[in-house]
Amino acid sequence: MSSASAEPAGFLDGFDGILTEVAATGRRLTRQELESRRDLGERAAEAGLGLRRMVSAHLAAARDAWPAGPNAGARGRSSADCALAAVQQAVDAFAEGYERAQRQAIRQEEAARREFIDDLLLGRSDLGRLAERAGRFGLRLARAHQVAVAEGPAAYDEGEPVPRQVARAVTARIDSRRILVTTKDGRLLCVAPGDQEEVLTWFAKQAYAATDGGRVAVGRAHPGPGGVVQSYEEALSTLEMAERLGFAGPVLKAADLLVYPVLARDRQALADLVVSALGPLRGARGGARPLLDTLTAYFDSGCVAAEAARRLSLSVRALTYRLERIRKLTGADPADPAQRYMLQTAAIGARLLNWPAQEL
């Protein structure tokens, strides 16, 4: 039964008879009568009737069935009190059933939403069927989409305060009909059309604040149902890479870091480069780590010795000494443009492969 065809009177079955009998006998509603009110409340909720409308219908029915009798005296007051108590019990039971149906509907909606998100991000459902289901959640998968992923110091589940805060902040400012804000594996996610990068920028700002300085990665825009999965995986890879490379920026874009997946794609070739170019650093006093950190700081600072020394809390003289040790051990000069690229690529590879902590 739809809300358009349903009438409140259809969900008041037996209510007038209960009131008449209660007013005459003074008894309370039986367990069976209360359960019948709950069942009617559930049915009214499933039919789409508003609770306010149903409470009003109960009161109107109570008025029509109000016990006749003297206007004063103990018996009149007793009948009225019993009738009012019956109305209270009936409405309370009806509302309980109504709320129970609503909770069940919410749980079913959440389960359907979670199943859709899992299928969407894992790419394990038929793409045509997935595109049909996406319309229910406002996504048009034939278009290009981008995904932003935020992680904080804790794992988050949908419905918790942090995800709710971020979702409210995003939907309050931006038309949410084609945006999906959710969680997956303890992280916050935002799926948005590929031509609305400002949505992901706003999401990143809100997620960063709500997670007390968490990190956000944004995948590139890709078309079609599989594009959401691709962008999501890019964002995850960017987060992992940022952790391994020690990137400090709160918002990282996969499009700005494409060189790193390219380097990591051929692991064996990268490992050979790291061992060949940087392996001799193991012979330094204190091992390879201090000199590798020196190279990293030197390249990250644009090969400016004073800035690199500041980042390492060293004097410029100490930094210059370390760079000279690197030149002697490796045979390559970090300050020489012709040799710098090989050392810088090897230094990036060392961070990607967790060398020298991890044997290659």
C-alpha positions in Angstrom: 0.0 0.0 0.0 1.4 3.4 -1.0 1.2 6.6 0.9 -0.9 8.0 -1.8 -3.7 5.4 -1.4 -3.4 4.7 2.4 -5.8 6.3 4.7 -5.3 6.6 8.5 -8.6 5.0 9.3 -7.3 1.7 7.9 -4.8 1.6 10.8 -7.2 2.2 13.6 -8.9 -1.1 13.5 -10.6 -1.9 16.8 -9.5 1.3 18.5 -13.0 2.6 19.1 -14.1 -0.7 20.6 -11.2 -0.8 22.9 -12.0 2.7 24.2 -15.7 1.8 24.8 -14.9 -1.3 26.7 -12.1 0.3 28.8 -14.3 3.2 29.8 -17.0 0.8 30.9 -14.8 -1.6 32.8 -11.8 0.5 33.9 -9.3 -2.2 32.7 -6.0 -1.7 31.0 -5.2 -2.8 27.5 -4.4 -6.5 27.2 -1.1 -7.7 25.8 -2.8 -8.9 22.6 -4.4 -5.5 22.1 -1.0 -3.7 22.6 0.6 -6.0 20.1 -2.1 -5.3 17.6 -1.4 -1.6 18.0 2.3 -2.2 17.4 1.5 -4.2 14.3 -0.7 -1.4 12.9 2.1 1.1 13.7 4.5 -1.0 11.6 2.1 -1.3 8.8 1.4 2.5 8.8 5.1 3.2 8.6 5.6 0.8 5.7 2.6 2.4 3.9 4.4 5.8 4.2 1.9 7.5 6.6 3.5 10.2 8.8 3.5 9.5 12.6 2.1 13.0 13.2 -0.9 12.3 11.0 -1.5 9.0 12.7 -1.4 10.5 16.2 -3.9 13.1 15.1 -6.2 10.3 13.7 -6.0 8.4 17.0 -7.0 11.6 18.9 -9.9 12.2 16.5 -11.1 8.6 16.9 -10.9 8.9 20.7 -13.0 12.0 20.5 -15.6 10.3 18.4 -15.7 7.2 20.8 -15.5 9.2 24.0 -17.6 7.5 26.7 -21.0 9.1 27.2 -22.1 9.8 30.8 -22.5 12.4 33.4 -20.4 15.5 33.1 -19.6 15.4 36.9 -19.3 13.0 39.6 -16.9 10.2 40.5 -18.1 7.8 37.8 -17.8 10.4 35.0 -14.2 11.2 36.1 -13.4 7.5 36.3 -14.6 6.7 32.8 -12.7 9.7 31.4 -9.5 8.8 33.2 -9.7 5.2 32.0 -10.4 6.3 28.4 -7.4 8.7 28.5 -5.2 6.0 29.9 -6.3 3.7 27.1 -5.5 6.4 24.5 -2.1 6.9 26.0 -1.4 3.1 25.9 -2.7 2.7 22.4 -0.8 5.6 20.9 2.4 4.6 22.8 2.2 1.0 21.4 1.3 2.3 17.9 4.4 4.7 18.0 6.6 1.9 19.2 5.6 -0.3 16.3 6.0 2.7 13.9 9.5 3.4 15.1 10.4 -0.3 15.0 9.4 -0.4 11.3 11.5 2.8 10.7 14.5 1.3 12.3 14.2 -1.8 10.3 13.9 0.3 7.1 17.0 2.3 8.0 18.9 -1.0 8.7 17.9 -2.3 5.4 18.9 0.9 3.6 22.2 0.9 5.4 22.8 -2.7 4.4 21.9 -2.0 0.8 24.2 1.0 0.8 27.1 -0.9 2.3 26.6 -3.8 -0.2 26.6 -1.3 -3.1 29.8 0.5 -1.8 31.6 -2.8 -1.3 30.6 -4.0 -4.8 31.5 -0.6 -6.3 34.9 -0.3 -4.8 35.9 -4.0 -5.1 34.6 -4.3 -8.7 33.0 -7.6 -7.9 29.5 -7.0 -9.4 28.2 -7.0 -13.0 28.9 -3.5 -14.3 25.5 -3.1 -15.9 23.7 -4.0 -12.7 26.0 -1.9 -10.7 25.2 1.1 -12.8 21.5 0.6 -12.3 21.9 0.4 -8.5 24.1 3.5 -8.5 21.2 5.7 -9.5 19.6 4.9 -6.2 22.5 6.6 -4.5 22.8 9.5 -6.9 25.8 8.3 -9.0 25.8 8.2 -12.8 28.5 5.7 -13.4 28.6 6.3 -17.2 30.4 9.6 -16.3 33.9 10.0 -15.1 34.4 10.0 -11.3 37.1 10.8 -8.8 37.6 9.4 -5.4 39.3 11.0 -2.3 40.3 8.8 0.6 41.1 10.2 4.1 42.8 8.3 6.9 43.3 9.5 10.5 44.7 8.2 13.7 41.7 5.9 14.2 39.5 3.7 12.1 36.1 5.1 11.3 32.7 3.4 10.7 29.8 5.0 8.9 27.4 6.5 11.5 30.2 7.5 13.9 30.7 11.2 14.9 33.7 11.9 12.6 32.1 10.5 9.3 28.8 12.2 10.1 30.5 15.5 10.8 32.4 15.3 7.4 29.3 14.2 5.5 27.2 17.0 7.0 29.9 19.6 6.1 30.1 18.4 2.5 26.4 18.1 1.9 25.6 21.4 3.6 27.8 23.3 1.1 27.5 21.2 -2.0 24.6 19.6 -3.9 24.8 16.1 -2.6 22.6 14.4 -5.2 25.6 13.1 -7.2 28.1 12.8 -4.3 28.7 9.8 -2.1 30.4 10.3 1.3 31.0 7.0 3.1 33.6 4.8 4.8 35.6 1.8 3.8 38.1 -0.2 5.8 38.2 2.5 8.5 38.9 5.4 6.1 36.6 8.2 4.9 35.7 8.3 1.2 34.2 10.8 -1.1 33.1 9.9 -4.7 32.3 12.9 -6.9 31.9 13.6 -10.6 35.3 14.0 -12.3 34.5 17.6 -13.3 33.8 18.7 -9.8 37.3 18.7 -8.2 36.2 21.5 -5.8 34.0 18.9 -4.1 37.0 16.8 -3.2 39.0 19.8 -2.2 36.3 20.7 0.3 36.0 17.1 1.5 39.8 17.0 2.0 39.6 20.2 4.1 36.8 18.9 6.3 38.4 15.5 6.7 41.7 17.0 7.6 40.1 19.0 10.3 37.8 16.3 11.6 40.5 13.7 11.9 42.9 16.1 13.7 45.4 16.3 10.9 44.8 13.1 8.9 46.1 12.6 5.4 43.9 12.8 2.3 44.8 11.3 -1.1 42.9 12.1 -4.4 42.8 9.7 -7.3 42.5 10.8 -10.9 39.2 11.0 -12.7 38.3 7.9 -14.8 35.2 7.1 -16.8 32.7 4.4 -16.5 31.7 2.0 -13.6 35.3 0.7 -13.4 36.6 4.3 -13.1 35.5 4.6 -9.5 37.5 1.5 -8.6 40.5 2.8 -10.5 40.4 6.2 -8.8 39.9 4.6 -5.4 42.9 2.3 -5.9 45.0 5.2 -7.0 44.1 7.1 -3.9 45.0 4.1 -1.7 48.3 3.6 -3.4 49.0 7.3 -3.0 48.4 7.1 0.8 50.7 4.0 1.0 53.4 5.7 -1.0 53.1 8.9 1.1 53.7 6.8 4.2 56.7 5.0 2.8 58.3 8.2 1.3 57.5 10.4 4.3 55.5 13.0 2.5 54.2 15.6 4.9 51.5 17.3 2.8 48.0 16.8 4.2 46.5 16.5 0.6 48.2 14.4 -2.0 47.1 14.0 -5.6 47.8 10.9 -7.6 48.3 13.0 -10.7 51.2 14.8 -9.1 53.0 11.6 -8.1 52.8 9.5 -11.2 56.6 9.1 -11.4 56.6 7.0 -8.3 54.3 4.1 -9.5 56.4 4.1 -12.7 59.6 3.6 -10.7 58.0 0.9 -8.5 56.5 -1.0 -11.4 59.7 -2.9 -12.2 60.8 -3.8 -8.7 63.8 -5.8 -9.8 65.2 -3.1 -12.0 64.7 -0.6 -9.2 66.4 -2.9 -6.6 69.4 -3.3 -9.0 69.7 0.4 -9.3 69.5 1.0 -5.5 72.1 -1.7 -4.7 74.4 -0.6 -7.6 74.3 3.2 -6.9 73.9 3.2 -3.1 75.2 -0.1 -1.9 78.7 1.3 -1.2 77.2 3.6 1.5 77.0 0.5 3.7 80.7 0.9 4.2 80.4 4.3 5.9 80.7 4.6 9.7 77.2 4.3 11.1 76.0 2.5 8.0 74.1 3.7 5.0 71.1 5.3 6.7 72.7 8.7 7.7 74.1 9.3 4.3 70.9 8.2 2.6 69.0 10.7 4.8 71.5 13.3 3.7 70.8 12.6 0.0 67.1 12.7 0.5 67.2 16.0 2.4 69.6 17.5 -0.2 67.4 16.5 -3.2 64.1 17.5 -1.4 65.5 20.9 -0.7 66.3 21.6 -4.3 70.0 20.8 -3.8 70.4 23.8 -1.6 73.0 22.9 1.0 71.9 25.4 3.6 68.3 24.3 3.5 69.3 20.6 3.6 71.5 21.2 6.6 68.6 23.0 8.4 66.3 20.1 7.8 68.9 17.7 9.2 69.8 20.0 12.1 73.4 20.0 10.8 75.9 22.7 10.1 76.5 23.4 6.4 80.1 22.2 6.9 78.9 18.9 8.3 76.5 18.5 5.4 79.2 19.3 2.9 81.4 16.6 4.5 78.7 14.0 4.2 78.1 14.9 0.5 81.9 14.4 -0.1 81.7 11.0 1.7 78.9 10.0 -0.6 80.9 11.1 -3.7 83.9 9.1 -2.6 81.9 5.9 -1.7 79.6 5.9 -4.7 81.8 7.5 -7.3 78.9 9.9 -8.1 78.7 13.6 -7.2 75.3 14.7 -5.9 76.2 18.3 -7.0 76.9 17.2 -10.6 73.8 17.6 -12.8 75.0 14.7 -15.0 75.2 12.3 -12.0 72.5 13.8 -9.8 69.5 12.1 -11.6 70.9 8.6 -11.0 71.5 9.2 -7.3 68.1 10.9 -6.8 66.3 8.1 -8.5 68.2 5.5 -6.5 67.4 7.5 -3.3 63.7 7.5 -4.2 63.9 3.7 -4.9 65.5 3.1 -1.5 62.5 4.7 0.2 60.0 2.8 -2.0 61.8 -0.5 -1.2 62.6 0.3 2.4 66.3 0.0 1.9 68.6 -0.5 3.8 66.3 -1.9 6.5 65.0 -4.4 3.9 67.5 -6.5 2.1 67.2 -6.4 -1.7 
